[in-house]
Amino acid sequence: MLRTAFLGLGAIGTPMARHLAGDRFDLVVWNRTLSRAEHFATEHSAGLRRTPAAAASERDVVITCLPTSKDVASLLDGPDGLLASMAPGSTLLDCTSGDPATSRQIASRLAAQGVHFVDAPVSGGVIGAERGALTVMCGGDADAIERVRPILESFGQRIVHAGPVGAGHALKAVNNALLAMQIWGAAEGLAALASAGVRPDLALDVINASSGRSNATENLFPERVLTGAFPRTFRAALLDKDVGIAADLARAQKIPSPLLQLTAELWRMAHHELGEDADHVEAVRVVERLAGVALRAGPLPLGSSHS
Ligand code: NDP
């Protein structure tokens, strides 16, 4: 049995942690806002811990799922920190969508006391997490990844070893940068079409049967934009962070990357305008505002054609 701790019961951490509840993983939980951990512990008969150190004590695997790698690093030090209680041979499994450079620093600090580090960001969203159908992109030593495989398989359907520590985070950031480009590009294109008198729902039908289709046009726009629902599942602030990581990665590798850099700038602007709590798809609202059109299903308002 792998004794586990889960730290970070947010939008995606909570459904991931649910798969670890029960006898198999002897789960204990910690969350910065304690009431969330109390609620989870009661609902799922998990152990409740009041500090990261208490959660990590006598655990084989400590899982983190926080906004950024800096947040993970902030849990390491002090009497309540992870370094105070993680035992040699145990593993920090970081499911944060983090940044490779900070992860390498965390890994080397943990290695100094014999603790392994695996970065294991996920894709598939909250629904994928609920279904246990996430893709997990791992960075780290192959043996360390094998040891935590039962945990990864509890919430993941596809487990990929991307490379050394930080490789999982790099791959995740580039994936999300592509998502950010797709959302922004579709919003601009559909706004131009609406302004020219072409209905967004009709335009999406055609695009989704043609070569311009993407996850944004096939799923996000029909379900969230045309309906005006804009549910909150993944914060725009987090996608801004991911695109920034991808843009930094390209710069660090000296890869010419004007599109990545521009995308990072656009999402920084959208994050600033939307605030901390807005969903990522709400960036479409920023494009709508700039364009003066609303991308909803149904007939366009009279006089909407500018051409
Ligand atoms: P949320 O903002 O919903 O939750 C963040 C969690 O981290 C909360 O439990 C929060 O605690 C905790 N937290 C925040 N800052 C700190 C800190 N400084 N110290 C300790 N705990 C902290 O984020 P998500 O669950 O959506 O995302 C978590 C990670 O997963 C991110 O890296 C994100 O990019 C990634 N991700 C998210 C997906 C999604 O669909 N939501 C999809 C794929 C990846 P508190 O309750 O106190 O606020």
Boltz pocket constraint, residues with backbone or C-beta under 6 A from the ligand:
constraints:
  - pocket:
      binder: B
      contacts: [[A, 8], [A, 9], [A, 10], [A, 11], [A, 12], [A, 13], [A, 14], [A, 31], [A, 32], [A, 33], [A, 36], [A, 65], [A, 66], [A, 67], [A, 68], [A, 71], [A, 74], [A, 95], [A, 96], [A, 97], [A, 98], [A, 122], [A, 123], [A, 124], [A, 125], [A, 126], [A, 233], [A, 234], [A, 235], [A, 238], [A, 239]]
      max_distance: 6.0
